[in-house]
């Protein structure tokens, strides 16, 4: 019996040792696998960082190449600088898009001078970093285009500053140098059209070294910049932008252009456009009819003969369009200041169309979280016409931004039933 028992014990011991080695090997493989997975994760992070660095370097390289092309074009005309005008460094700003910060506007005249100094200093430092070599005496100019009346109304309605501070600020900016200009384009004129003509003229000047442009909108300026790129002139342009705290939804530029950011000089976000936050009495004495769904019924007001609608164009494309508030409620600005017309003779059908179109635009009171003083008689939309399932709301781009502007009608109906 003993002679048969010993081989069995040896065999059992062999199996135990083999199993022990397998367990040890398995543990080692699991540990090794965990180490490798951790290393792969670290390498993936490192790869992502390098990809970002490579993308930024590539973008900088493209911008550098654009500038080289422009410089090569300028080098061919160096003889011009030896016998003609001084080289130009220009700065043009869309004052409706880049609004100066409240801290500067509140200081009035002195704030305007300080803002002009900030721009001058930042551009000078930027040129030094770029190692721009200037031949002869440098000529530096700043031009701001804006719609004065509309911008004034915007800053007043947002409580940024008062009328006197606004006027004094731009006077101080303009008087900081004889070469600093503030240009009011007036009502019904586009600031962008003025700036386009400015760029088309001055970028092509041989003596122009740089044009710093604030207020760039890719949708407006891409065709113009495409032309500059073909002419190897795009490298003359650099973009002025608000500081790093600006809205991250900024539209990406389609051209590799240098960017000069101003931290604290301009408003980080666009101000809410709209009428001044003051009420005029709501008068309906010129209207005959009853309220119809929250709107004054579309009966033409009594007035002297005026303008006639062009039947080939929709109401919103008339020049200028009819004022919604004048025809549907009461316009607080009056015909002398309002940029929309109060003089059209509208038919009942046209008034109906005007009322329906107005409801598609949000009421600025509710949009800004303030109860609308006009209530159901307000001509503007208090509820998004697309309801709670609004596609634009899901993307964060719906104009109706008030809390109660996308009510869930189904839940309210179920509660009432």
Wavefront OBJ file of the C-alpha trace (Angstrom):
o trace
v 0.000 0.000 0.000
v 2.846 2.407 0.856
v 4.560 1.804 -2.472
v 1.403 2.946 -4.319
v 0.746 5.971 -1.991
v 4.073 7.747 -2.537
v 3.715 8.317 -6.279
v 0.241 9.817 -5.641
v 1.668 12.288 -3.145
v 4.412 13.256 -5.586
v 1.874 13.782 -8.314
v -0.306 15.935 -6.006
v 2.699 18.011 -5.008
v 3.599 18.494 -8.672
v 0.086 19.720 -9.431
v 0.156 22.091 -6.452
v 3.470 23.584 -7.567
v 2.205 23.946 -11.150
v -0.993 25.598 -9.980
v 0.983 27.919 -7.717
v 3.220 28.929 -10.625
v 0.148 29.517 -12.818
v -1.456 31.713 -10.146
v 1.788 33.658 -9.757
v 2.130 34.020 -13.533
v -1.465 35.154 -13.826
v -0.983 37.745 -11.074
v 2.175 38.994 -12.765
v 0.386 39.258 -16.113
v -2.520 41.149 -14.556
v -0.133 43.588 -12.858
v 1.841 43.998 -16.049
v -1.364 44.595 -18.000
v -2.488 47.250 -15.503
v 0.919 48.970 -15.764
v 0.704 48.920 -19.561
v -2.826 50.346 -19.543
v -1.714 53.153 -17.257
v 1.240 53.861 -19.525
v -1.007 53.888 -22.599
v -3.310 56.408 -20.871
v -0.318 58.625 -20.036
v 0.916 58.405 -23.621
v -2.523 59.320 -24.944
v -2.577 62.436 -22.752
v 0.935 63.311 -23.866
v -0.052 62.761 -27.514
v -3.060 65.060 -27.093
v -0.832 67.796 -25.655
v 1.614 67.453 -28.526
v -1.221 67.553 -31.064
v -2.474 70.794 -29.545
v 1.021 72.264 -29.582
v 1.484 71.174 -33.185
v -1.861 72.721 -34.184
v -0.954 76.031 -32.535
v 2.497 76.006 -34.107
v 0.957 75.258 -37.498
v -1.505 78.128 -37.126
v 1.302 80.480 -36.083
v 3.355 79.271 -39.029
v 0.509 79.954 -41.447
v 0.067 83.462 -40.050
v 3.803 83.976 -40.303
v 3.801 82.855 -43.933
v 0.984 85.277 -44.724
v 2.978 88.106 -43.178
v 6.109 87.076 -45.104
v 4.172 87.255 -48.365
v 2.992 90.756 -47.512
v 6.494 91.813 -46.447
v 8.007 90.491 -49.660
v 5.524 92.597 -51.563
v 6.499 95.626 -49.491
v 10.224 94.971 -49.917
v 9.784 95.301 -53.664
v 8.620 98.853 -53.037
v 11.294 99.938 -50.575
v 12.515 102.590 -52.986
v 9.166 104.265 -52.431
v 9.911 104.783 -48.728
v 13.255 106.456 -49.466
v 11.702 109.354 -51.335
v 8.019 109.489 -50.386
v 5.619 109.535 -47.444
v 6.268 108.089 -43.994
v 5.138 104.499 -43.312
v 1.631 104.096 -41.852
v 0.446 102.082 -38.869
v -3.362 102.210 -38.885
v -6.049 101.117 -36.447
v -9.735 100.965 -37.398
v -12.439 99.907 -34.904
v -16.124 99.104 -35.244
v -17.384 101.044 -32.230
v -20.782 99.328 -32.327
v -19.185 95.891 -31.917
v -16.271 96.720 -29.603
v -17.804 98.893 -26.885
v -15.357 100.434 -24.424
v -15.558 99.163 -20.867
v -17.711 100.884 -18.284
v -14.727 101.889 -16.139
v -13.401 104.056 -18.983
v -16.771 105.521 -20.048
v -17.606 106.602 -16.487
v -14.421 108.721 -16.379
v -15.614 110.787 -19.320
v -12.940 112.936 -20.980
v -10.068 111.448 -18.961
v -11.324 107.924 -19.652
v -11.246 108.606 -23.393
v -7.635 109.762 -23.226
v -6.702 106.709 -21.148
v -8.368 104.363 -23.649
v -6.463 105.982 -26.515
v -3.212 105.555 -24.589
v -3.993 101.884 -23.875
v -4.503 101.139 -27.580
v -1.361 103.040 -28.568
v 0.768 101.285 -25.947
v -0.511 97.792 -26.801
v 0.052 98.250 -30.549
v 3.556 99.613 -29.943
v 4.424 96.575 -27.791
v 2.976 94.229 -30.412
v 5.077 95.791 -33.164
v 8.172 95.501 -30.973
v 7.535 91.770 -30.416
v 7.074 91.281 -34.160
v 10.358 93.164 -34.722
v 8.725 95.366 -37.338
v 11.398 97.635 -38.794
v 10.127 101.064 -39.774
v 11.952 103.196 -42.317
v 11.569 106.905 -41.711
v 9.159 108.588 -39.307
v 6.192 106.469 -38.247
v 2.665 107.832 -38.773
v 0.079 106.220 -36.431
v -3.673 106.750 -36.925
v -6.786 105.480 -35.078
v -10.280 105.689 -36.602
v -13.457 104.577 -34.822
v -16.664 104.189 -36.851
v -19.927 103.985 -34.922
v -23.630 104.795 -35.017
v -23.624 107.432 -32.311
v -27.357 107.651 -31.617
v -27.824 103.883 -31.509
v -24.738 103.259 -29.352
v -25.769 106.054 -26.967
v -29.229 104.514 -26.628
v -27.645 101.113 -25.940
v -25.276 102.286 -23.187
v -28.024 104.364 -21.566
v -30.544 101.502 -21.585
v -27.929 99.189 -20.039
v -26.981 101.725 -17.360
v -23.330 101.886 -18.462
v -22.937 105.673 -18.219
v -24.904 108.889 -18.701
v -25.159 111.114 -21.787
v -22.556 113.628 -20.624
v -19.998 110.930 -19.769
v -20.553 109.298 -23.176
v -19.958 112.558 -25.056
v -16.948 113.484 -22.915
v -15.343 110.057 -23.363
v -15.260 110.242 -27.147
v -14.175 113.887 -27.031
v -11.244 112.872 -24.829
v -10.352 109.989 -27.149
v -10.415 112.199 -30.244
v -8.405 114.976 -28.618
v -5.704 112.586 -27.392
v -4.060 113.049 -30.803
v -4.748 114.971 -34.002
v -4.625 111.602 -35.799
v -7.352 109.971 -33.718
v -10.816 110.299 -35.295
v -14.345 109.375 -34.190
v -16.763 109.085 -37.145
v -20.546 108.844 -36.752
v -22.063 106.959 -39.713
v -25.602 108.102 -38.799
v -28.882 106.210 -38.882
v -29.572 103.618 -41.590
v -25.886 103.462 -42.512
v -23.735 100.388 -42.044
v -20.535 100.688 -40.043
v -19.222 97.581 -41.828
v -19.641 99.183 -45.271
v -17.542 102.158 -44.150
v -14.842 99.903 -42.728
v -14.777 97.786 -45.887
v -14.045 100.861 -47.988
v -11.420 101.950 -45.461
v -9.653 98.580 -45.637
v -9.876 98.342 -49.431
v -8.211 101.732 -49.705
v -5.522 101.745 -47.028
v -4.414 98.093 -47.049
v -3.360 98.552 -50.690
v -1.249 101.624 -49.923
v 2.428 100.782 -50.350
v 3.381 102.798 -47.257
v 0.902 100.904 -45.031
v 2.854 98.538 -42.758
v 0.045 97.288 -40.493
v -3.726 97.715 -40.133
v -5.104 96.720 -36.722
v -8.802 95.943 -37.103
v -11.308 95.624 -34.241
v -14.796 94.266 -34.896
v -14.021 91.457 -37.349
v -17.005 89.332 -38.407
v -16.070 86.359 -40.650
v -19.471 86.373 -42.314
v -19.019 89.986 -43.414
v -15.308 90.281 -44.177
v -14.290 86.841 -45.510
v -14.805 87.763 -49.221
v -12.747 90.935 -48.785
v -9.976 89.089 -46.947
v -9.942 86.381 -49.615
v -9.097 89.104 -52.114
v -6.328 90.464 -49.880
v -4.919 86.946 -49.580
v -4.774 86.545 -53.362
v -2.990 89.897 -53.621
v -0.555 88.868 -50.853
v -1.751 91.759 -48.701
v -3.454 89.839 -45.884
v -0.266 89.843 -43.796
v -0.705 93.572 -43.202
v -3.809 92.971 -41.061
v -3.974 92.086 -37.361
v -7.176 91.619 -35.342
v -8.051 93.483 -32.152
v -10.126 91.421 -29.696
v -11.539 91.822 -26.178
v -9.669 90.155 -23.314
v -9.463 86.444 -22.496
v -12.599 86.694 -20.398
v -14.659 87.423 -23.523
v -17.424 85.156 -24.694
v -16.005 81.791 -25.683
v -18.573 81.522 -28.477
v -16.468 83.856 -30.543
v -16.625 83.070 -34.239
v -13.395 81.550 -35.493
v -11.477 83.544 -38.072
v -11.153 81.810 -41.419
v -7.775 83.396 -42.071
v -4.552 82.926 -40.050
v -4.186 86.464 -38.704
v -2.254 87.747 -35.680
v -4.501 88.645 -32.744
v -3.959 91.412 -30.237
v -6.160 91.067 -27.134
v -7.084 93.903 -24.774
v -7.845 92.782 -21.239
v -10.329 95.169 -19.619
v -10.431 97.823 -22.357
v -13.572 96.608 -24.152
v -16.797 95.016 -22.943
v -16.249 91.220 -22.850
v -19.755 90.636 -24.253
v -22.087 92.579 -26.512
v -24.594 94.818 -24.760
v -28.302 94.137 -25.098
v -29.592 96.281 -27.934
v -32.980 97.862 -27.525
v -35.018 100.841 -26.514
v -34.134 102.868 -23.453
v -35.574 101.512 -20.240
v -38.209 104.232 -19.824
v -41.915 104.113 -20.485
v -44.096 106.554 -22.312
v -47.847 106.465 -21.782
v -49.435 103.741 -23.853
v -51.836 105.576 -26.123
v -54.394 103.911 -28.343
v -56.567 106.943 -29.047
v -55.743 106.842 -32.767
v -57.023 103.283 -33.111
v -60.591 102.113 -33.575
v -61.227 98.533 -32.547
v -60.920 96.062 -29.721
v -58.076 93.939 -28.442
v -57.497 90.848 -30.566
v -55.403 88.150 -28.927
v -53.331 90.659 -26.972
v -52.863 92.970 -29.981
v -54.719 96.131 -30.888
v -56.969 95.198 -33.753
v -55.421 96.177 -37.097
v -57.380 99.286 -38.013
v -55.366 101.994 -39.754
v -54.654 105.017 -37.520
v -55.864 108.409 -38.550
v -52.992 110.455 -39.948
v -52.103 112.738 -42.772
v -51.218 111.105 -46.112
v -47.757 109.531 -45.994
v -45.554 106.907 -47.593
v -46.854 103.944 -49.539
v -45.513 100.399 -49.069
v -43.541 98.979 -51.992
v -45.651 95.899 -52.873
v -42.658 94.077 -54.404
v -40.893 93.897 -51.024
v -41.935 92.364 -47.680
v -42.582 94.754 -44.814
v -39.267 94.113 -43.066
v -37.338 94.957 -46.258
v -38.930 98.351 -46.861
v -36.473 101.251 -46.676
v -36.816 101.981 -43.825
v -39.134 99.276 -42.409
v -42.313 100.379 -40.592
v -42.008 100.800 -36.827
v -43.768 97.934 -35.033
v -44.274 99.852 -31.792
v -45.695 102.930 -33.547
v -48.347 100.992 -35.441
v -49.140 98.348 -32.803
v -48.629 100.155 -29.456
v -46.749 103.402 -28.875
v -43.150 104.248 -29.856
v -41.266 105.872 -26.981
v -38.584 107.345 -29.261
v -40.835 109.317 -31.597
v -40.574 109.827 -35.339
v -37.711 112.319 -35.019
v -35.326 109.787 -33.437
v -36.698 106.335 -34.311
v -34.807 104.739 -37.184
v -37.972 102.998 -38.403
v -40.686 104.786 -40.357
v -43.885 106.173 -38.819
v -45.205 107.511 -42.123
v -46.488 104.478 -44.018
v -50.172 104.088 -44.833
v -50.826 100.469 -43.889
v -53.860 98.437 -44.877
v -55.592 96.139 -42.338
v -53.900 93.156 -43.995
v -50.490 94.808 -43.656
v -51.160 95.639 -40.012
v -52.114 92.015 -39.400
v -48.879 90.879 -41.050
v -46.865 93.404 -39.029
v -48.485 92.138 -35.801
v -47.807 88.493 -36.629
v -44.179 89.213 -37.506
v -43.641 91.218 -34.311
v -44.747 88.247 -32.195
v -41.841 86.276 -33.681
v -39.353 88.623 -31.975
v -38.899 88.482 -28.165
v -40.037 91.212 -25.799
v -36.884 92.872 -24.433
v -38.449 93.295 -20.987
v -39.115 89.570 -20.475
v -35.921 88.644 -22.301
v -33.946 90.538 -19.643
v -35.932 89.027 -16.760
v -38.083 92.137 -16.135
v -41.915 91.957 -16.093
v -43.333 93.604 -19.204
v -45.279 96.757 -18.245
v -47.495 96.448 -21.323
v -48.729 92.950 -20.480
v -51.035 91.434 -23.091
v -51.004 94.674 -25.081
v -47.292 94.313 -25.875
v -46.724 93.857 -29.605
v -43.621 91.703 -29.087
v -43.494 87.985 -28.407
v -43.819 86.827 -24.797
v -43.644 83.141 -25.737
v -41.407 81.409 -28.277
v -43.561 80.394 -31.266
v -41.676 77.070 -31.416
v -42.648 76.125 -27.864
v -40.644 74.034 -25.350
v -39.343 71.756 -28.128
v -37.666 74.695 -29.903
v -34.674 73.445 -31.905
v -32.730 76.677 -31.347
v -33.340 76.453 -27.581
v -31.651 73.047 -27.509
v -28.617 74.666 -29.151
v -28.663 77.657 -26.784
v -29.320 80.048 -29.676
v -33.013 80.892 -29.317
v -33.780 84.627 -29.154
v -36.417 84.007 -26.487
v -34.072 83.818 -23.496
v -36.500 84.678 -20.670
v -37.316 82.030 -18.067
v -41.023 81.802 -18.955
v -40.662 82.106 -22.710
v -40.786 78.341 -23.368
v -43.726 77.134 -21.219
v -44.726 73.466 -21.242
v -48.297 73.809 -22.479
v -49.040 70.085 -22.176
v -48.318 70.004 -18.439
v -50.369 73.155 -17.841
v -53.311 71.666 -19.770
v -53.139 68.426 -17.791
v -53.145 70.384 -14.532
v -56.216 72.387 -15.533
v -58.075 69.265 -16.611
l 1 2 3 4 5 6 7 8 9 10 11 12 13 14 15 16 17 18 19 20 21 22 23 24 25 26 27 28 29 30 31 32 33 34 35 36 37 38 39 40 41 42 43 44 45 46 47 48 49 50 51 52 53 54 55 56 57 58 59 60 61 62 63 64 65 66 67 68 69 70 71 72 73 74 75 76 77 78 79 80 81 82 83 84 85 86 87 88 89 90 91 92 93 94 95 96 97 98 99 100 101 102 103 104 105 106 107 108 109 110 111 112 113 114 115 116 117 118 119 120 121 122 123 124 125 126 127 128 129 130 131 132 133 134 135 136 137 138 139 140 141 142 143 144 145 146 147 148 149 150 151 152 153 154 155 156 157 158 159 160 161 162 163 164 165 166 167 168 169 170 171 172 173 174 175 176 177 178 179 180 181 182 183 184 185 186 187 188 189 190 191 192 193 194 195 196 197 198 199 200 201 202 203 204 205 206 207 208 209 210 211 212 213 214 215 216 217 218 219 220 221 222 223 224 225 226 227 228 229 230 231 232 233 234 235 236 237 238 239 240 241 242 243 244 245 246 247 248 249 250 251 252 253 254 255 256 257 258 259 260 261 262 263 264 265 266 267 268 269 270 271 272 273 274 275 276 277 278 279 280 281 282 283 284 285 286 287 288 289 290 291 292 293 294 295 296 297 298 299 300 301 302 303 304 305 306 307 308 309 310 311 312 313 314 315 316 317 318 319 320 321 322 323 324 325 326 327 328 329 330 331 332 333 334 335 336 337 338 339 340 341 342 343 344 345 346 347 348 349 350 351 352 353 354 355 356 357 358 359 360 361 362 363 364 365 366 367 368 369 370 371 372 373 374 375 376 377 378 379 380 381 382 383 384 385 386 387 388 389 390 391 392 393 394 395 396 397 398 399 400 401 402 403 404 405 406 407 408 409 410 411 412 413 414 415 416 417
